[in-house]
Amino acid sequence: MQLNNIQFLRFVAVFLVVTSHTVVEIWGRLGFAGEFGYWHQVGGAGVDIFFVISGFVITLSTAKAAAAGGADAGWHFLLRRIIRIVPLYWIYTAVKALLVVFVGSRAFNSTIAPEYFLKSIFFIPATNPAGNVLPLLESGWTLSYEMLFYLSFALAIWVRKPPLRFCLVLMSLVFALGVVFSDHVVIGFFGRTLLFEFLCGGLIARLWTWRRPLPAYLAPALLLFAALALFVFPAAQVDRLFAVGLPAAALVMGMAWLERYRAISRLSGHFRLFGDASYTIYLSHGLSMPVFIMLAQKAGLHAMPVIFAFTVVGVFAVGCVLYVAGERPLTVWLNRQVGRKVAVASTT
């Protein structure tokens, strides 16, 4: 089941990420432009929205598997998530590696250490040559958190424990270790309250499935709070979970409850392609973004707002094409192959 309002929020999340990174790329290539500071400041919230959505969708879509439990259910859940996340990430990481070797990069000197490459493709935090804890495909850093959540959820299903409670305990332990061993690259990477945003999404899913009527003003009030906290009065001196994570959760909860209003759901449905393509756009934008900036320069575009808009539109257009031509058929094919193998195994 896909909810149009949640797909719309996926579009919003990837739009924020793309605009933020486009600003950084423009600053690096053309010089600082203060008028873009706002987009850079609020754009990071896209990651938090993605995390809350992930917790919401995973909890909602695996209710039956979680109720059944067992090793088979846990493995099947994890395999589906691997199919959804890993092949596409490996493809774009390989493309980035080829570009580094044959074209060059500001962070790499035409070579990639094998150990660093392996850590990148297996979601193990590692320090790049620029001194940042980022994988080869920079946007893939969030996937280390995603995979930890998926592993926690799969383990909960396997041992037949309530997934959200189990994940809360396990991820709290990981977080505590990350805080204590903050100097360790791998362990310290997870010492961030970002981990708990998945659980906020899971809690929203639990509330949503109860289908209890809520006061008519609640959803608009949540959306108003989220809009003010994320885009009007963003807090800089508060922990990210409270400054961005909770407003992102309010945004997801408000939009989820508005799904029951058909007019709003139909309106959100116009953005469904962008929501469906959000993962491809997220992975590919770091590769296509510099190309569009250079094309804008060669076309004689000098106004930075024009270059900014040209780049963002171009990134989305390329991402949607890559989704339709690449991600969608690849995912369908892989799911069919897995489905056949599962069917064969169940009859033997």
SVG drawing of the C-alpha trace seen along z (x, -y; Angstrom):
<svg xmlns="http://www.w3.org/2000/svg" viewBox="-13 -37 59 68">
<polyline fill="none" stroke="black" stroke-width="0.4" points="0.0,0.0 1.3,-3.4 -0.1,-6.6 -0.1,-9.6 0.7,-12.0 3.7,-10.0 4.9,-9.9 4.5,-13.7 6.6,-14.0 9.3,-11.8 9.3,-14.4 9.6,-17.2 12.5,-15.4 14.5,-14.8 13.8,-18.4 15.3,-19.7 18.4,-17.5 18.9,-18.4 18.6,-22.1 20.9,-22.1 23.6,-20.2 23.1,-22.3 23.8,-25.4 27.0,-23.9 28.1,-22.9 27.4,-26.4 29.3,-28.0 32.3,-25.7 32.3,-26.4 31.0,-30.0 31.7,-31.5 29.6,-32.3 26.1,-33.7 24.4,-34.7 20.9,-34.6 21.1,-30.8 22.0,-30.4 18.3,-29.7 18.2,-26.6 21.4,-25.3 20.2,-25.8 16.8,-24.1 17.8,-21.5 19.2,-19.0 15.7,-18.4 15.1,-16.2 17.2,-13.5 15.2,-13.6 11.9,-13.4 13.3,-10.4 14.2,-8.6 10.7,-9.2 9.0,-8.0 11.2,-4.9 10.2,-4.0 6.5,-4.7 6.5,-2.6 8.5,0.3 6.3,0.6 3.1,0.3 4.1,2.7 5.5,5.5 2.7,5.7 1.8,9.3 5.4,10.5 6.1,9.0 3.0,10.8 4.0,14.1 7.7,13.8 10.4,16.5 13.6,16.8 12.0,17.1 9.9,14.0 12.9,12.0 15.1,13.1 12.4,12.4 11.9,8.9 15.6,8.2 16.0,9.7 13.3,7.4 15.0,4.4 18.3,5.4 16.8,5.7 15.3,2.2 18.4,0.5 21.6,2.3 21.8,3.0 21.0,-0.6 23.5,-2.0 26.2,0.3 25.5,-0.8 25.8,-4.5 28.9,-3.9 30.5,-2.0 29.7,-5.0 31.2,-7.3 34.4,-5.1 34.8,-5.2 34.4,-8.9 37.0,-9.3 39.5,-7.1 39.0,-8.5 37.8,-12.1 39.1,-13.0 37.6,-14.4 38.2,-17.2 38.4,-14.6 40.3,-11.9 43.7,-11.8 42.5,-9.5 42.8,-6.4 40.5,-4.7 41.9,-2.6 40.4,1.0 39.6,1.0 37.8,-2.3 35.8,-1.1 34.7,2.1 33.6,0.2 31.6,-2.2 29.7,0.5 29.0,2.5 27.7,-0.6 30.7,-0.6 31.5,-4.2 35.0,-5.2 37.1,-8.4 37.6,-9.6 40.8,-11.4 39.3,-14.8 39.0,-13.7 35.2,-13.3 33.4,-10.2 31.6,-9.7 31.3,-6.8 32.5,-7.1 29.0,-8.1 28.6,-10.8 24.8,-10.7 25.1,-7.1 26.0,-8.0 22.4,-7.9 22.1,-4.3 24.3,-3.1 21.6,-4.2 18.9,-2.7 20.7,0.7 21.1,0.7 17.4,0.1 16.6,2.9 18.9,5.3 17.3,4.4 13.8,4.9 14.7,8.2 16.2,9.5 13.1,8.5 10.9,10.4 13.3,13.4 13.2,13.7 9.5,12.8 9.8,9.7 7.7,6.5 9.8,4.7 9.6,1.1 10.4,2.0 13.2,4.3 14.7,1.7 14.4,-1.0 16.5,1.2 19.1,2.2 19.5,-1.2 19.7,-2.8 22.6,-0.5 24.3,-1.4 23.7,-5.1 25.2,-4.8 28.3,-3.0 28.6,-5.7 28.6,-8.4 31.1,-6.6 33.4,-5.6 32.9,-8.8 36.5,-8.8 36.1,-5.4 35.1,-5.9 32.6,-3.1 31.1,-3.1 31.2,-6.9 29.3,-7.4 26.2,-6.0 26.3,-8.1 23.7,-10.5 20.1,-10.9 19.2,-10.5 18.7,-6.8 15.6,-7.5 13.8,-9.2 13.0,-5.8 11.2,-4.9 9.2,-8.1 8.0,-7.0 7.2,-3.5 5.2,-5.0 3.2,-7.1 2.4,-3.9 1.1,-2.2 -1.2,-5.1 -2.3,-5.3 -3.3,-1.6 -5.6,-2.1 -7.8,-4.3 -9.2,-6.1 -10.7,-9.4 -8.7,-12.4 -9.8,-16.0 -10.2,-17.8 -7.7,-20.5 -4.9,-18.1 -3.5,-17.4 -3.4,-21.1 -1.9,-22.0 0.8,-19.4 1.6,-20.7 1.7,-24.3 4.1,-23.3 6.3,-21.4 6.3,-24.2 7.3,-26.8 9.9,-24.6 11.5,-23.4 11.2,-26.3 10.5,-29.5 12.2,-29.3 14.8,-26.5 16.6,-25.9 20.4,-25.7 21.4,-25.3 19.2,-22.3 19.9,-18.6 18.8,-17.5 16.2,-15.0 14.3,-17.9 15.1,-20.6 14.4,-18.7 13.4,-15.1 10.3,-15.8 9.0,-18.5 9.7,-16.0 7.6,-13.4 4.8,-16.0 4.9,-16.6 4.7,-12.9 1.9,-12.4 -0.1,-15.3 0.1,-14.2 -0.7,-10.6 -3.9,-11.6 -4.8,-13.9 -4.6,-10.8 -8.2,-10.1 -9.4,-13.3 -9.7,-12.2 -9.2,-15.7 -5.9,-16.2 -4.8,-12.6 -5.6,-13.2 -3.7,-16.5 -0.6,-14.8 -1.0,-12.0 0.2,-14.5 3.7,-14.3 3.7,-10.5 6.3,-10.0 8.8,-12.3 8.1,-10.3 8.6,-7.0 11.8,-8.3 13.1,-9.9 15.7,-7.1 17.1,-7.3 17.2,-11.1 18.8,-10.9 21.6,-8.6 22.2,-10.2 22.0,-13.9 25.6,-14.2 26.7,-12.9 24.3,-14.9 24.4,-18.2 27.9,-19.3 27.1,-18.5 24.1,-20.9 26.0,-23.6 28.7,-23.4 26.1,-23.2 24.5,-26.4 27.9,-28.1 28.5,-27.1 25.1,-28.2 26.0,-31.7 23.8,-31.7 25.3,-34.1 22.5,-34.8 23.0,-32.4 19.2,-32.0 18.8,-30.9 21.7,-28.4 20.2,-27.1 16.8,-26.6 18.2,-25.0 20.3,-22.6 17.5,-21.5 15.1,-20.9 17.7,-19.1 18.6,-16.8 14.9,-15.9 14.4,-15.3 17.4,-13.0 16.5,-11.2 12.9,-10.5 14.2,-9.1 16.7,-6.9 14.0,-5.7 11.6,-4.7 14.3,-3.2 16.5,-1.7 15.3,-1.4 11.7,-0.3 12.4,2.5 15.4,3.7 13.5,3.9 10.6,5.6 12.9,8.2 14.8,8.9 11.6,9.3 10.3,11.7 13.5,13.8 13.4,13.9 9.7,14.7 10.3,17.7 13.1,19.0 10.9,18.7 8.1,20.5 10.4,23.3 11.9,23.6 8.5,23.8 7.5,26.8 10.6,28.8"/>
</svg>
